[in-house]
């Protein structure tokens, strides 16, 4: 998930090695659960979950890389991709944590579903901040993700829904070598505002956060437990 930072700081080979090491550490920690008193049946369930999410995150990463070279990605395809990355990561963490804590598969599935929606909400909100976030808080200039030609949800929404004339201009702007220039960034921001993309993206994040809370509504969480999940959402 954070491989881009490792690549930027240390190079691709070291980033891949670090990722492999993190996976081995996760597997080693999983195997230690039996020694901590968890039944072999539950350890097997957790191992199945972890391995499945490994594969899903690899699929999501492949989709992410393939989207970078395409201007025909839909919002639905984008959400499927981030669901396989951030969504799968947080889903597996919450599912496995709940199963270790309670040994209750029904509760674990509910927490996993909550985590999947939280992951989507987080990524959508992060995409919003990558364009319209306060530079003092994010450390990035307004429109930073546009300059980098990142295929975030706002940009995907724009490409999918803008007029034919504006789409032709967008195609040419994104086809040029290097980053998107300052005047072009301003025009893209205007197109996004005209299309209502900021509100659309924020509404999508809110919908996912509300869905995350609904996923655990039937568990009867009270007090600190409910407040903690609600605070994350």
C-alpha positions in Angstrom: 0.0 0.0 0.0 2.8 2.4 0.8 5.2 1.0 -1.9 5.3 4.3 -3.8 7.0 5.9 -0.8 9.5 3.1 -0.6 10.2 3.3 -4.3 10.7 7.1 -4.2 13.1 6.8 -1.2 15.0 3.6 -1.8 14.3 2.3 -5.3 12.1 -0.4 -6.8 14.2 -3.4 -5.8 14.4 -2.5 -2.2 10.7 -1.7 -2.1 9.8 -5.1 -3.5 12.1 -6.7 -0.9 10.5 -4.7 1.9 7.0 -5.7 0.7 8.0 -9.4 0.7 9.4 -9.1 4.2 6.2 -7.5 5.5 4.2 -10.4 4.0 6.5 -13.0 5.7 6.2 -11.1 9.1 2.4 -11.3 8.7 2.5 -15.0 8.0 4.9 -15.6 10.9 2.6 -13.7 13.3 -0.4 -15.7 12.0 1.3 -19.0 12.7 2.1 -17.8 16.3 -1.6 -17.6 17.1 -1.8 -21.3 17.8 0.8 -21.0 20.5 -1.3 -18.2 22.0 -4.2 -20.5 22.6 -6.3 -20.0 19.5 -7.8 -23.2 18.0 -6.3 -24.8 14.9 -9.7 -24.3 13.2 -9.7 -20.6 13.8 -6.1 -20.2 12.8 -6.9 -22.0 9.5 -9.9 -19.6 9.0 -7.7 -16.6 9.6 -5.0 -18.0 7.2 -7.6 -18.4 4.5 -8.8 -14.9 5.0 -5.3 -13.4 4.9 -4.2 -15.3 1.8 -7.4 -14.4 0.0 -6.9 -10.7 0.7 -3.2 -10.9 -0.4 -4.4 -12.1 -3.8 -7.2 -9.5 -3.9 -4.7 -6.7 -3.2 -2.4 -7.9 -5.9 -5.3 -7.9 -8.3 -6.2 -4.4 -7.2 -2.6 -3.2 -7.7 -2.5 -4.7 -11.2 -5.8 -2.9 -12.0 -4.4 0.4 -10.6 -1.3 0.2 -12.8 -3.4 -0.7 -15.9 -5.7 2.2 -15.3 -2.7 4.7 -15.4 -2.5 4.0 -19.2 -6.2 4.2 -19.9 -8.5 7.2 -20.2 -11.7 5.1 -20.3 -11.9 3.9 -16.7 -15.4 4.2 -15.2 -16.1 5.2 -11.6 -17.5 1.7 -11.0 -14.3 0.2 -12.2 -12.3 2.6 -10.0 -14.3 1.7 -6.9 -13.8 -2.0 -7.7 -10.1 -1.4 -7.8 -9.8 0.5 -4.6 -12.1 -2.0 -2.9 -9.5 -4.7 -3.8 -6.7 -2.5 -2.3 -7.6 -0.3 0.7 -11.0 -2.0 1.1 -9.5 -5.5 1.3 -6.7 -4.4 3.6 -9.0 -2.9 6.2 -11.6 -5.6 5.8 -9.0 -8.3 6.5 -7.6 -6.4 9.5 -11.0 -6.0 11.1 -12.2 -9.5 10.3 -9.1 -11.2 11.7 -9.0 -8.9 14.8 -12.7 -9.6 15.6 -12.2 -13.4 15.1 -9.2 -13.5 17.3 -11.0 -11.5 20.0 -14.4 -13.2 19.9 -14.1 -16.6 18.0 -17.5 -15.5 16.6 -17.5 -15.8 12.8 -20.8 -13.8 12.4 -19.3 -10.9 14.3 -16.1 -11.2 12.4 -17.9 -11.1 9.0 -19.8 -8.0 10.2 -16.6 -6.2 11.2 -15.0 -7.3 7.9 -17.9 -5.8 5.9 -17.5 -2.6 8.0 -13.8 -2.5 7.2 -14.4 -2.9 3.5 -16.7 0.2 3.5 -14.3 2.1 5.7 -11.5 1.4 3.2 -13.6 2.8 0.4 -14.6 5.8 2.4 -11.0 6.5 3.3 -9.7 6.2 -0.2 -12.5 8.4 -1.7 -11.9 11.0 1.0 -8.2 10.8 0.3 -8.8 11.4 -3.4 -10.9 14.5 -2.5 -8.1 15.9 -0.3 -5.6 15.2 -3.1 -7.3 17.9 -5.2 -9.2 20.2 -2.8 -7.5 19.6 0.5 -6.0 22.5 2.6 -2.3 22.7 1.7 -1.5 23.6 5.3 -3.0 20.2 6.4 -2.1 18.0 3.5 1.3 19.3 2.7 0.3 19.4 -1.0 -0.8 22.2 -3.3 -4.4 22.4 -4.4 -4.8 20.2 -7.5 -1.6 18.2 -6.7 -3.1 14.9 -7.9 -4.1 16.6 -11.1 -0.6 17.8 -11.8 0.6 14.2 -11.2 -2.0 12.8 -13.6 -3.2 10.5 -10.9 -6.4 8.6 -11.9 -8.2 9.4 -8.7 -12.0 9.3 -8.4 -12.6 13.0 -9.2 -10.6 12.7 -12.4 -12.2 9.4 -13.4 -15.6 11.0 -12.8 -14.6 14.0 -14.9 -13.4 11.9 -17.9 -16.5 9.7 -17.7 -19.1 12.6 -17.6 -17.7 15.7 -19.3 -18.8 16.9 -22.7 -17.3 15.6 -25.9 -15.4 18.9 -26.5 -14.0 19.1 -23.0 -13.1 15.4 -23.2 -11.1 15.9 -26.3 -9.2 18.7 -24.6 -8.6 16.5 -21.5 -7.2 13.7 -23.7 -4.7 16.1 -25.2 -3.7 17.6 -21.9 -3.1 14.2 -20.3 -1.3 12.9 -23.4 1.5 15.5 -23.1 4.8 14.5 -21.5 5.5 15.5 -17.9 3.0 16.9 -15.4 -0.1 18.8 -16.2 0.8 22.6 -16.3 -0.6 25.3 -14.1 -3.1 26.9 -16.5 -4.3 23.4 -17.5 -4.8 22.5 -13.8 -6.9 25.6 -13.3 -9.1 24.7 -16.3 -9.5 21.1 -15.0 -10.5 22.5 -11.6 -13.1 24.7 -13.3 -14.5 21.6 -15.2 -14.7 19.6 -12.0 -16.6 22.4 -10.3 -19.0 22.8 -13.2 -19.7 19.1 -13.2 -20.4 19.1 -9.5 -17.6 16.5 -8.9 -16.5 17.8 -5.4 -20.0 17.2 -4.0 -20.3 13.9 -5.8 -17.1 12.6 -4.4 -17.8 13.8 -0.9 -21.3 12.3 -1.0 -19.8 9.0 -2.1 -17.4 9.0 0.9 -20.3 9.8 3.3 -22.3 6.9 1.8 -19.5 4.4 2.3 -19.0 5.7 5.9 -22.7 5.3 6.6 -22.6 1.8 5.1 -19.7 0.9 7.4 -21.8 1.8 10.4 -24.8 -0.2 9.1 -22.6 -3.3 8.7 -22.2 -3.4 12.5 -25.6 -2.1 13.5 -26.9 -5.6 14.4 -24.0 -6.4 16.8 -25.4 -4.3 19.6 -22.2 -2.3 20.0 -22.5 0.2 22.9 -20.4 2.7 24.7 -16.7 2.9 23.8 -16.9 0.2 21.1 -19.6 2.0 19.1 -18.0 5.3 19.6 -14.7 4.0 18.3 -16.2 2.6 15.1 -18.3 5.7 14.6 -15.2 7.9 15.1 -13.3 6.0 12.4 -16.3 6.4 10.0 
